[in-house]
């Protein structure tokens, strides 16, 4: 399972960020500092996730705590992006909340698994 999470953090997350950024970059520039701050925050979260993915892939000791941090930052960024209307969205009304909730659930589920695995390894 750690290899799967490592691949998700190394491949899927950066591709998701690239897709997101390419779609909103021109609009983010027009929206000013708050939109650019959210874009920068997502870039930082993606970079932390990639570092965690590399650590998990190489099975280093710091991989699990760094992955938990990356997932927590990802969940926080999802909530911030959903609550701050700095960027326009093409989603229909009423969809932003359920999508954000599903993404936060995804991050929390991985964090619970990683905490369980870390505690199991300590025994």
N, C-alpha and C positions, 0 to 999 in steps of 0.2 A: 504494500500500500504506500510506503514511503516513496518508492520509485514512481508510482502514479502521481502522487502529489508533486514530486520534483519535476516531472515532465509538464504537469499543468502550470507550475510556477515558471518554468523555463521557456515554454512554448506558447501555451494558450493565453496566459496573462499578457505577455508582450504583444502578441497579435491582437488581442482585445483592445489594448491601449492604442496601438497603431490605428486600428479601425476607428476607434472613438475620436482620437486626435485628428485624424484626416478629415473626419466629417464635420468637426466643429472649429477647426483652427481659424478660419476666416471670420466666423461669427464671434469667436472668443476675442479676437483682436478688436472687433467693433464694440464688444460689450465692456471692455476695459479691464481694470486691475482685478476685480473679483473673479471674473471668468478665467483670466490668465493664472491667478493663484490656484484655482481648482485644477486647471490643466497641469500646473507644476506639481501640485500635491499628488495627482495621479501618476505623474512620471516618477516621483520619488518612491511612491508605494510600489510601483512596478519594478523599480531598481532593487528595492529591499526584497521583494518577492523573488527576483532572479538570483540574488545572493543566497537567499534561503534555499532555493531550488538546487543551486550548485552544492551547497553544504549537505543537503539531504542526499543528493546523488552520489556524493563522495563518502557518505555515511560518517561524517564527522560529528563529534559530540555536540557542537554548537548548532547543528542543523535543526533540531526540534525546537529549541527556544526561539531561534531566529524565524523559523516558519510560523510559530505561534504569533510572534510580533508582526510579521508580514500580513498574516490573515486578520489580525485585530486592526491593523492600519487599513487594510482593504475594506473591512466592515465599516469602520469609522468614515472612510472616504465615501462609501456608498451612501451612508446616512447624510453626510454633509451635502453631497451632490443632489440627493433627493429633496432636502429641505431648503437649500439655497437656490432660488430661481435665477442664478446668474447666467445660465445658458439656456437658450431656447431648445425645445425638444419637439420632435415630430410625433411623439407618442400621443395617442388619444387621451382625453381627460380621464382621470381615475385609474390609469395604468401605472403611473410612476411609483405609487406606494406599494402595490403588490410585487412589482419587479424588484424594488429595493428590499422588501422583506424577504423575497426568495434568495437574493444575493447575500444578504446578511445571514440567513439560515445556512447557506452553503458554507460560508466562512466559519460560522460557529460550529457546524458539524465537523469540519476538519480540525478545528481547535480542540474539540472534545476528544476526538480520536487521538490527536497528538498528545494531549495530557494523559489519556489512558495509557498510551504506549509508553510514555516516559515514566509513569508511575510503575508500570509492569516491569520495565527494565531495571528499576532501582531495587526491586525485591530480590 
